Amino acid sequence: MSDVSTNRILTHKDLPTRGIEKFNVTFGDIREGIKENINDSILSCEVNYSMDMATEITLQIIDRDYSRTQYDPKGQLSFASGNYFSIARDVTYMTKQIAKVSLDENSQVASVDLKSILMEVAEVSVSQEQGVSPIWTVKCRPKAVQQMKRDKKPEVITGNGSAYVQAACKKYGLECIFEKTDKSKKITKASGDNEADSVWDVIQNLAQQAKFKCFEVDGTLYFASMKWLLHKWGPDAITYTATVKDRTKTPPIDVQRVVTKRYIPLIPGELGKAYELMKMPSMSKSDNAVMESTGSAEIERTNGVGIRPGMTVYVGGVPSFNGYYLVTSVNFEERSPNPVGINFETPERRPKEKIIGLPVGIIYPNTQNDDPIGPDVLIPYLKTRTTSPVNTGTRPRPT
């Protein structure tokens, strides 16, 4: 836990430096125990996390042996001939996630979890660029999520609301972090041109009914409202005692409770050194929703590669925008020194929450009769323009 008075997180020796160490992607067949590393042929790897979808990596891979149609004396075979990039091919990707803040004798040190997550080929395309060898563009998504989308028998899984989501995650090997809801599942059967709902469709429908977000990050499914997620996840924390309503009592009573707010500090200077901003965050709000703001930031990648949707960030040093926000998307490139891009916003308003708007204010006439430049200013100005040779351009030409 962090002490805000000495909030300083140093780079741990196991954290990736410039995002190039610990990179690993394999293609193969998990059931047969085949996992082949082709890192040397991967030109780029773009990683995208979002509250609107599952984890996605986009690989660009050069197929140097494409012209060969059979094994050569060295035993090489092109990726295309070997069906490396067939749809649903098993892929593993090593992801890096900031796990916690641990204390040593001198400072606070951010540690990192290295997870090898199981994915599969979801989209593939190929083209020939300037060189001889073709370039394959391969999009990979979590295998469990793809299997949920293919499962057209959602009624087999029992339960409603969050219980259904838990059961589905257990079936497909996902961890689950959820907010409780008892909304009833709705399953649409196949009819005419309309396909039957999949397990994934049913979960998304439950999320819409409950006004929740449902997204997958690094093998964990998050099923909760944005308000519930706020302050739940982040390497830094502040703890204090607050007065809250105990709604389990009738009538509700005020009680003292210890409150912990977890967050990532996006603050100029020493306090924000662990997640150093490359430039001032871009922020916006409007009079349509004065209590809601959105923003984006570029963060130095050493620790930035561990930020995930669902984490809380604190934006400081931006007047009228200082406060806590929920990360909604993260994107970065592997094997690159480029910074990490994140988007964040204030949590969505719950359906029963009061909408706070701007006050009407003092009402004025819509048009003003008085001249903003009155005669006391305008008439002397015009006289000067007509009598002064300097201002009218009538000064004689120099000889």
C-alpha angles and dihedrals in degrees: 000000000000127000104218091209091063100025101167125140118190126203110265118226090242096052113105114261112223088344097275103104123081092026112150134159125171134187124203146088116303094196091057093041093244118145117159122190113221098169092131090064097046110104097184142355121202116192122203129186122179143164087231098059147008126279111292132188123190115205128192109202129183115220102207095173096048095119093059114094097187141021113296122213090274091056096246124149131183118255090237094054090047093054091237093151102042115137112274093018109155115255131179124203127187109226128193120219129178102241111182147322114259126187127235126181095275110024150357115275127199112222127199136220116220110205128181104212124196114237137160138216107272103167133014136182135167135204138162115242127187093305130070097251119076123241119229118207109204125185115199128193133179111290093221092056092046090050090050088054091052095047105097094178103077092152090073089073111077132217137049135253117355091352089064091049091050092050092049092050091049091051093052099038100252125139112234132214110182147166114226120258132156098205112147118245118243119208123193116205124217112276127171109312092350117099123222118261118266126217088261091052091052092050092049090049090052089051091052092050092051094041088241134143116238118193141139125236124179096332097320125106115214116205110174147096120275091243090055092050094050112111093002097105133039140098095246127058145180122205127199142151116259139176111245137170116259100213093182087078125076108252099020114251134202115254135176115244137171109246124198121195116195120199149142114250113232095182131137116249133016096334091062098039095112091062099030116197115228090206140347112301116256109239136181142175135163141206089255089074111008094178094054125079137173130201148167134209143184114226131192105261103229092089096004093080088069096060115109138184110272094041119119121236128192113216113205135174095039108104115227090013102063111126148077123313137177119239110239102177141010129191134176143149124248118225090025137105091219118122126255117259120215135178123204140173143180112274117272116261115258114242094251097043118112115253110235114206138173116282116253092242130194113334117228133182109278092229128038121221097196117091110246087215102045128203092260088068104027101049096052088046093053092047089053091051092053100043105036116084089202094062099036098050093241095123110125116259111258114258 
